[in-house]
Amino acid sequence: MKARALSRRDLFKLGTAGAAVLTHAEAQAAGKKAGPVCEEGGCCITPSGDFYNVERGKPLPYQQPIEKLREIGMVRETWQLEIMADPASNSKIERPMLRSDGTALTFERLMEIAKTKAVSYLKVITCNNLADPLGHGLWEGVPLRDVLWECGPVENLRHVWYHGHHNEDPKQIFKCYLPMNRVFEDPPGELPVMLCYKLNGEFLTGERGGPVRMIVPEAYGFKSVKWLQRIGFTNAHQSDDTYANGNNDINSWLKTFARFGDLPDKLRAGEELSLHGNAQVGISGLKKVQYWVRDAGAPLPANDPHFTTAPWQDAQIVPFDGSGISGFKGAPLHPVQFDAATRTPRQWPLRHTLCRWVAAPIKLAAGKYEIRCRTLDENGNAQPMPRPFPKSGRNNIQKALLEVIA
């Protein structure tokens, strides 16, 4: 049973049934990044260079020569962010930030704001069209609203749109929208949308979206636009995200689901099988991770596509351990996630993050088996419910195969 972290090409081939995936060793042998799956600890932090990449641009902006990177603002010293009223709208702001008059936001100015406004929080990045998370880290930045207030917003404001560097080619623009309400006011227990400049205590690399990217805590990865360069206030009454053109749900919250870690595909009878993996914690939280081992020749439950009547067994969610998180010490942890005095999570697992789970070792008789894992959220919904629709994020129940040899 090679329950495994998928490459992006592998993931696009998967249907809703799920499949076995590459182990860490296989991924490394194939020249692929290890990805977010972790085999130890309770907080699955992904090193910056191990994230899977879902990116756009021909050429990729961060891969250009250093002279060009300086010219297009892809280094901190020359980065600038324009903030304006959308010329196609009747929005009104008092102090736009523009390159043309030297008022665009610079990285130096952003760091000045960060001295009093910086926050950091844990967030998993997941593509809504892929089956596995891309990575999980401790992101640091300034709440977007604290920068937008410096522009003096006045009236006719219903959304903000934003996009990153696009090689000066309008056809390459990847634009996203957020409701003004979400930007300026966080619902109780929610984290702020941020202009992000650090991951795991280090300034963002170009590959990770630096110098500055957007981070939207509850959303799938496409909302967290990389290489940020322009923001617009608009009175448009609806979003017009580039991603909507691909038949995607552009307002989907992160879903809760479980995935297997690195497991064998064959065992000898009498050997112990240790099931383990990661769980993404979506908007509705995580109450339990469960697994189900069945004889591959036995009939599946009738008229039960999500296996709700199967004999699921509880796994254990591994407790939080922040000792291995680079940049954790001294980070301006957001109080929604962490107690300010103890610097420990207010609960674990936290929404919008990735955690690890394990099950007690089991021994199986010779035969062929199917093994599945699933989550139950804080509302009692078992994966893939309450939203089993793939365009709003893939959360199929993963199946892995195991042969036990006599």
Helices and strands as residue ranges (DSSP letters): H 8-13, H 24-29, G 48-50, G 61-63, H 66-71, E 80-85, E 92-93, E 105-106, H 107-117, E 119-125, E 135-143, H 144-148, G 149-151, E 153-155, E 159-164, G 170-172, E 175-179, H 180-184, E 194-199, E 202-203, E 213-215, G 221-223, E 228-234, G 242-246, E 257-260, E 266-268, E 272-273, E 276-280, E 288-295, E 313-314, E 316-317, G 322-324, E 354-358, E 362-363, E 367-376, G 390-392, E 398-405
